[in-house]
C-alpha cells in the first residue's frame, strides 16, 4: 500500500520524535543504523520532509535532522502525501486514474463501492494518527523500528 520510501519516512520521523529529548539533531548515520535502513536512501527521504517543513536539516559535524513541527501536529497523512502523493486516496483500485475520472469516462470498477468505504477508513486513520501517537506506541514496543 505504501512505498518503501514512505514507510521508511514514517519510521524515521517516529524515531526522531521518540529520541528528541536532550538532542537537537540526530545524524543520518545514527538514524539509519538504529532503523537498519540504507543511509543514502534515507537521507533523500528526510530531505523531502525537510523541504516541506516537517523536519529541520542541519549540515556539518553537529548536523542531522530534528522535528521542525510538534509531533502532535504532524499526521501520517502529511507524511504520506509528501512522499507518495495522494494517489492512494484518489485512484481506482483496478483502473488507471482517479475514481472520479473513471466514473466520467466509463463504468466504475466492480469493487468501487467496497473500496470507497475502505479508502475512507484509511484516510480517516492517516488523518487522525499523529507522529506523537505513533511515538507513544513505539515507546511500548521493542520492534516498531525493525
PASEBA-1860 file (N, C-alpha, C; in nm, 3 decimals):
! residues 146
1> XXXXXXXX> 0.082/-0.118/0.000/0.000/0.000/0.000/0.087/0.126/0.000 ~ 0.182/0.133/0.091/0.275/0.245/0.095/0.409/0.202/0.036 ~ 0.476/0.295/-0.029/0.607/0.264/-0.084/0.708/0.245/0.029 ~ 0.821/0.182/-0.005/0.929/0.170/0.093/0.972/0.308/0.141 ~ 0.981/0.402/0.049/1.022/0.539/0.086/0.930/0.595/0.194 ~ 0.802/0.576/0.175/0.704/0.629/0.269/0.713/0.558/0.403 ~ 0.722/0.429/0.401/0.735/0.353/0.527/0.862/0.393/0.602 ~ 0.973/0.408/0.529/1.098/0.449/0.591/1.085/0.591/0.648
9> XXXXXXXX> 1.019/0.678/0.575/1.000/0.815/0.621/0.920/0.820/0.750 ~ 0.813/0.744/0.755/0.730/0.741/0.877/0.812/0.687/0.994 ~ 0.884/0.578/0.970/0.965/0.521/1.078/1.070/0.620/1.128 ~ 1.134/0.691/1.036/1.238/0.787/1.075/1.179/0.905/1.152 ~ 1.064/0.954/1.110/1.001/1.066/1.181/0.959/1.021/1.322 ~ 0.906/0.902/1.333/0.869/0.849/1.465/0.995/0.832/1.550 ~ 1.101/0.785/1.491/1.228/0.772/1.563/1.275/0.907/1.615 ~ 1.270/1.009/1.531/1.310/1.143/1.572/1.222/1.194/1.686
17> XXXXXXXX> 1.093/1.168/1.677/1.001/1.212/1.782/1.030/1.139/1.913 ~ 1.064/1.012/1.904/1.090/0.931/2.024/1.224/0.962/2.088 ~ 1.316/1.017/2.010/1.453/1.040/2.058/1.492/1.186/2.061 ~ 1.397/1.274/2.069/1.429/1.417/2.063/1.468/1.475/2.197 ~ 1.455/1.401/2.303/1.487/1.452/2.436/1.638/1.465/2.453 ~ 1.684/1.586/2.477/1.826/1.609/2.503/1.911/1.626/2.380 ~ 1.857/1.602/2.262/1.936/1.616/2.139/1.863/1.712/2.045 ~ 1.939/1.803/1.988/1.879/1.892/1.889/1.868/1.823/1.754
25> XXXXXXXX> 1.977/1.763/1.711/1.981/1.697/1.581/2.032/1.555/1.597 ~ 1.979/1.467/1.516/2.027/1.329/1.514/2.081/1.303/1.374 ~ 2.203/1.256/1.367/2.270/1.234/1.240/2.207/1.121/1.160 ~ 2.222/1.130/1.030/2.164/1.031/0.940/2.223/0.893/0.967 ~ 2.351/0.887/1.002/2.414/0.757/1.030/2.348/0.690/1.150 ~ 2.324/0.767/1.256/2.260/0.711/1.375/2.118/0.663/1.344 ~ 2.044/0.743/1.271/1.907/0.705/1.236/1.908/0.578/1.152 ~ 1.992/0.577/1.049/1.993/0.461/0.958/2.040/0.335/1.027
33> XXXXXXXX> 2.138/0.346/1.115/2.186/0.228/1.188/2.080/0.174/1.283 ~ 2.015/0.264/1.355/1.915/0.220/1.453/1.789/0.166/1.387 ~ 1.759/0.212/1.268/1.641/0.163/1.196/1.677/0.056/1.094 ~ 1.806/0.029/1.078/1.856/-0.068/0.980/1.807/-0.035/0.839 ~ 1.830/0.092/0.801/1.791/0.141/0.668/1.913/0.199/0.598 ~ 1.918/0.193/0.466/2.032/0.248/0.392/2.039/0.401/0.406 ~ 2.154/0.450/0.453/2.170/0.592/0.483/2.147/0.684/0.363 ~ 2.204/0.657/0.245/2.184/0.750/0.133/2.035/0.761/0.091
41> XXXXXXXX> 1.967/0.648/0.090/1.826/0.645/0.053/1.743/0.720/0.159 ~ 1.772/0.694/0.285/1.701/0.759/0.394/1.727/0.910/0.393 ~ 1.849/0.950/0.364/1.882/1.093/0.360/1.795/1.166/0.257 ~ 1.775/1.106/0.141/1.691/1.168/0.037/1.547/1.182/0.084 ~ 1.498/1.081/0.152/1.360/1.086/0.203/1.347/1.196/0.307 ~ 1.443/1.203/0.399/1.436/1.304/0.504/1.454/1.445/0.449 ~ 1.531/1.459/0.342/1.544/1.590/0.279/1.410/1.635/0.219 ~ 1.334/1.541/0.164/1.200/1.572/0.114/1.113/1.629/0.226
49> XXXXXXXX> 1.119/1.565/0.341/1.040/1.609/0.455/1.090/1.742/0.508 ~ 1.220/1.767/0.499/1.275/1.896/0.541/1.230/2.008/0.446 ~ 1.227/1.980/0.316/1.182/2.080/0.220/1.036/2.120/0.242 ~ 0.959/2.027/0.296/0.817/2.054/0.321/0.791/2.098/0.466 ~ 0.900/2.133/0.536/0.891/2.192/0.671/0.836/2.099/0.779 ~ 0.855/1.969/0.760/0.822/1.872/0.866/0.945/1.854/0.955 ~ 1.062/1.847/0.891/1.188/1.829/0.962/1.278/1.949/0.943 ~ 1.374/1.961/1.031/1.481/2.058/1.017/1.607/1.980/0.981
57> XXXXXXXX> 1.682/2.030/0.886/1.805/1.965/0.843/1.921/2.061/0.863 ~ 2.024/2.014/0.933/2.142/2.095/0.959/2.264/2.019/0.908 ~ 2.346/2.087/0.828/2.469/2.025/0.777/2.583/2.049/0.874 ~ 2.688/1.968/0.860/2.807/1.989/0.940/2.826/1.884/1.046 ~ 2.933/1.900/1.125/2.970/1.800/1.225/2.862/1.777/1.332 ~ 2.791/1.879/1.370/2.684/1.864/1.469/2.547/1.863/1.401 ~ 2.549/1.836/1.274/2.426/1.840/1.196/2.343/1.714/1.211 ~ 2.238/1.713/1.136/2.147/1.600/1.136/2.006/1.648/1.115
65> XXXXXXXX> 1.912/1.570/1.163/1.770/1.601/1.145/1.702/1.612/1.280 ~ 1.601/1.695/1.284/1.515/1.707/1.402/1.376/1.745/1.352 ~ 1.280/1.726/1.438/1.143/1.766/1.403/1.134/1.918/1.405 ~ 1.075/1.973/1.302/1.053/2.117/1.295/0.917/2.152/1.356 ~ 0.823/2.059/1.340/0.689/2.077/1.395/0.673/1.988/1.517 ~ 0.575/2.020/1.598/0.545/1.936/1.713/0.488/1.804/1.663 ~ 0.526/1.692/1.726/0.478/1.561/1.681/0.325/1.550/1.683 ~ 0.260/1.627/1.769/0.114/1.626/1.777/0.048/1.691/1.656
73> XXXXXXXX> 0.126/1.770/1.582/0.068/1.843/1.469/0.099/1.779/1.334 ~ 0.176/1.671/1.333/0.210/1.603/1.207/0.136/1.470/1.204 ~ 0.060/1.449/1.097/-0.015/1.325/1.083/0.053/1.232/0.984 ~ 0.010/1.107/0.987/0.057/1.012/0.886/0.019/1.062/0.747 ~ -0.098/1.123/0.735/-0.144/1.174/0.606/-0.048/1.279/0.552 ~ 0.003/1.366/0.639/0.100/1.467/0.596/0.222/1.401/0.534 ~ 0.274/1.300/0.601/0.396/1.233/0.554/0.370/1.156/0.424 ~ 0.260/1.083/0.420/0.227/1.004/0.300/0.210/1.096/0.179
81> XXXXXXXX> 0.140/1.206/0.195/0.120/1.298/0.082/0.251/1.357/0.032 ~ 0.343/1.387/0.123/0.472/1.443/0.083/0.554/1.340/0.006 ~ 0.559/1.218/0.055/0.647/1.118/-0.004/0.583/1.042/-0.120 ~ 0.460/0.995/-0.102/0.395/0.913/-0.205/0.291/0.989/-0.286 ~ 0.253/1.108/-0.242/0.146/1.179/-0.310/0.011/1.129/-0.259 ~ -0.094/1.172/-0.327/-0.228/1.134/-0.279/-0.299/1.034/-0.369 ~ -0.227/0.967/-0.457/-0.289/0.867/-0.544/-0.361/0.758/-0.467 ~ -0.303/0.716/-0.355/-0.364/0.613/-0.272/-0.505/0.652/-0.230
89> XXXXXXXX> -0.527/0.781/-0.213/-0.654/0.831/-0.162/-0.751/0.871/-0.273 ~ -0.706/0.869/-0.398/-0.790/0.913/-0.508/-0.811/0.809/-0.617 ~ -0.711/0.724/-0.639/-0.713/0.638/-0.756/-0.799/0.514/-0.739 ~ -0.848/0.470/-0.854/-0.925/0.346/-0.863/-0.834/0.229/-0.828 ~ -0.892/0.129/-0.767/-0.815/0.011/-0.727/-0.773/-0.071/-0.849 ~ -0.854/-0.072/-0.953/-0.828/-0.158/-1.070/-0.783/-0.078/-1.193 ~ -0.853/0.030/-1.224/-0.821/0.109/-1.343/-0.713/0.212/-1.313 ~ -0.649/0.260/-1.421/-0.554/0.370/-1.407/-0.633/0.500/-1.399
97> XXXXXXXX> -0.599/0.584/-1.303/-0.663/0.713/-1.289/-0.748/0.721/-1.165 ~ -0.798/0.842/-1.141/-0.881/0.862/-1.022/-1.019/0.804/-1.044 ~ -1.084/0.773/-0.935/-1.219/0.718/-0.942/-1.313/0.815/-1.012 ~ -1.296/0.945/-0.985/-1.382/1.046/-1.049/-1.366/1.042/-1.201 ~ -1.241/1.031/-1.249/-1.216/1.024/-1.394/-1.278/0.899/-1.454 ~ -1.261/0.788/-1.386/-1.312/0.660/-1.435/-1.464/0.666/-1.445 ~ -1.529/0.718/-1.344/-1.675/0.724/-1.344/-1.728/0.815/-1.455 ~ -1.651/0.918/-1.491/-1.693/1.007/-1.601/-1.680/0.938/-1.736
105> XXXXXXXX> -1.575/0.859/-1.752/-1.541/0.803/-1.883/-1.592/0.661/-1.908 ~ -1.618/0.588/-1.803/-1.668/0.451/-1.818/-1.731/0.406/-1.689 ~ -1.778/0.286/-1.689/-1.843/0.229/-1.572/-1.740/0.210/-1.459 ~ -1.782/0.236/-1.336/-1.693/0.218/-1.221/-1.648/0.072/-1.213 ~ -1.533/0.051/-1.152/-1.480/-0.085/-1.141/-1.570/-0.169/-1.050 ~ -1.560/-0.300/-1.060/-1.650/-0.388/-0.984/-1.637/-0.378/-0.832 ~ -1.526/-0.325/-0.783/-1.508/-0.314/-0.638/-1.513/-0.169/-0.590 ~ -1.560/-0.080/-0.676/-1.559/0.063/-0.643/-1.628/0.093/-0.509
113> XXXXXXXX> -1.749/0.048/-0.492/-1.823/0.080/-0.371/-1.757/0.019/-0.247 ~ -1.710/-0.104/-0.258/-1.643/-0.169/-0.145/-1.513/-0.095/-0.109 ~ -1.436/-0.062/-0.211/-1.308/0.003/-0.186/-1.326/0.147/-0.138 ~ -1.430/0.214/-0.180/-1.456/0.351/-0.135/-1.469/0.356/0.017 ~ -1.538/0.258/0.073/-1.555/0.254/0.218/-1.421/0.228/0.287 ~ -1.343/0.137/0.232/-1.212/0.106/0.289/-1.122/0.228/0.279 ~ -1.123/0.292/0.163/-1.040/0.411/0.143/-1.077/0.521/0.242 ~ -1.205/0.540/0.266/-1.249/0.642/0.362/-1.194/0.612/0.502
121> XXXXXXXX> -1.192/0.485/0.539/-1.136/0.446/0.669/-0.985/0.469/0.674 ~ -0.916/0.441/0.564/-0.771/0.464/0.558/-0.742/0.613/0.570 ~ -0.815/0.695/0.497/-0.795/0.840/0.504/-0.819/0.888/0.647 ~ -0.925/0.841/0.709/-0.956/0.882/0.846/-0.842/0.841/0.941 ~ -0.795/0.717/0.929/-0.685/0.670/1.013/-0.561/0.757/0.995 ~ -0.521/0.779/0.870/-0.400/0.855/0.842/-0.415/1.001/0.885 ~ -0.535/1.056/0.876/-0.559/1.196/0.915/-0.558/1.210/1.067 ~ -0.606/1.109/1.138/-0.619/1.118/1.283/-0.494/1.072/1.358
129> XXXXXXXX> -0.414/0.985/1.299/-0.297/0.929/1.368/-0.179/1.024/1.353 ~ -0.134/1.079/1.466/-0.023/1.173/1.463/0.109/1.102/1.491 ~ 0.217/1.173/1.464/0.350/1.121/1.495/0.362/1.100/1.647 ~ 0.301/1.187/1.725/0.303/1.169/1.871/0.235/1.038/1.910 ~ 0.123/1.006/1.847/0.054/0.880/1.874/0.145/0.761/1.841 ~ 0.209/0.767/1.726/0.297/0.659/1.684/0.418/0.646/1.776 ~ 0.472/0.760/1.819/0.588/0.757/1.909/0.550/0.697/2.044 ~ 0.432/0.730/2.094/0.385/0.671/2.221/0.372/0.519/2.206
137> XXXXXXXX> 0.316/0.475/2.095/0.302/0.332/2.071/0.438/0.266/2.057 ~ 0.531/0.334/1.992/0.666/0.280/1.972/0.741/0.265/2.104 ~ 0.716/0.356/2.197/0.785/0.351/2.326/0.753/0.222/2.401 ~ 0.637/0.164/2.374/0.599/0.039/2.441/0.635/-0.084/2.363 ~ 0.704/-0.069/2.251/0.736/-0.183/2.166/0.884/-0.185/2.133 ~ 0.942/-0.303/2.134/1.084/-0.315/2.100/1.110/-0.327/1.951 ~ 1.008/-0.360/1.873/1.035/-0.390/1.732/0.967/-0.295/1.633 ~ 0.918/-0.181/1.677/0.850/-0.090/1.584/0.945/-0.039/1.476
145> XX> 1.074/-0.031/1.508/1.169/0.028/1.414/1.239/-0.077/1.329 ~ 1.223/-0.203/1.360/1.295/-0.306/1.286/1.217/-0.349/1.165
END
